């Protein structure tokens, strides 16, 4: 059986930085592969090398053979290599909110983000087949902007699978999904594995479909282990040291009667009611956790707070009102809010062409701007570098975001939000994209930040992310406030629910 893709002593270097290699790897039909590694280990770069997005450096060799004879160029083969990644997810959420799921799936036949040309009856039939196989008829007829993170991920899997690819590359396919959605997506991937060869990159073995046993562990761009699942899990446990955050600076002293106040707020988008009559107050001294499954309305809540979205309702009850930081105007509030979210991370980096460096990104937090609009002060430069050190990226200060992994970018945006000493820190799935070591160190950092006096609102679907400083909880369910109260009340309600 000839290999689909062969790599021999292949490396990838960008801007004089070696991202991966040299690696040698053979991928055969039906021989599914898991790529495991921490943030910055080179998993995503290796996937791009396999797909043909990056050529191997001089001296390396990459050969494709999908049954028509060997060739070194990916020309003519890209449609036969399916891809699902966080970057794709971000694109459709930011730039194609009104595009129907079915159109996104059909675009996979042309390796284009959107559908720009007519399709054949055979392509339409193949899409019908995949939609039925995955059981996503309702999602295919919906606009992408109305779908939850997990639902968009299902559309992207269908998009990659519909053209009948020889290989499907999956980059952190379960990242950002709640437990229920993770199970559903894993089930879809097991169905996909019956039709094509899977290469799954993830931080954890738990995010790899059960049928995949062959595993590669990567560190610093190199393959350090190739074996089965058990060998990989042992290697990851042995390397599981956790960084601990140092002392946090005391934030500037500010006094507000309230930090956030919402009264009877509703949001309707494209005829779909996303939030229903939310009333919520955040007071000084409170540290909030906002919980909910994918599609519960959590990210919409954040967009309301930062005025990226306005309240809107389609009935006589009105749209409600939002006040921030004691009633300041939004222009006054904006530089006082620290914001971390997958959507903000993607839109910021895309607007600046991804060439902005980690240090420049953190410095922009002092202005609440996208990019640096003027020269930073010496104090700001010092503060930005200190925060990059706190998140473990001091050595990457001058690296462009384009040359960083998704998880490393997430740390940069955490540093950006924290550096100015925000009056309120807003965190939408802050642990998304972080490996287990980075996740533990970041939770420790957030705990110390809260202890130092920075109020925060952490939005997540992982209840285990609640640091001990959290003292208030709101749980959203189908756009409604299902619970809003103290942490103790929430935990008692949880125990009672488990015992019923």
Secondary structure, 3 states (H helix, E strand, C coil): CCEEEEEEEEEEEECCEEEEEEEEEEEECCCCEEEEECCCCCHHHHHHHHHCCCCCCCCCEEEECCCCCCECCCCCCHHHEEEECHHHHHHHHHHCCCCEHHHHHHHHHHCCCCCCCCCCHHHHHHHHHHHHHHCCHHHHCCEHHHCCHHHHHHHHHHHHHHCCCCEEEEECCCCCCCHHHHHHHHHHHHHHCCCCEEEEEECCHHHCCCCCCCEEEEECCEEEEEECHHHHHHHHHHCCCCCCCCCCCCCCCCCCCCCEEEEEEEEEECCEEEEEEEEEEECCCCCEEEECCCCCCHHHHHHHHCCCCCCECCCCCCCCEEEEHHHCCHHHHHCCEEEECHHHHHHHHHHCCCCCEHHHHHHHCCCCCCCCCCCCCHHHHHHHHHHHHHCCCHHHCCCEHHHCCHHHHHHHHHHHHHHCCCCEEEEECCCCCCCHHHHHHHHHHHHHHHHCCCCEEEEECCHHHCCCCCCEEEEEECCEEEEEEEHHHHHHHHHHHHHC
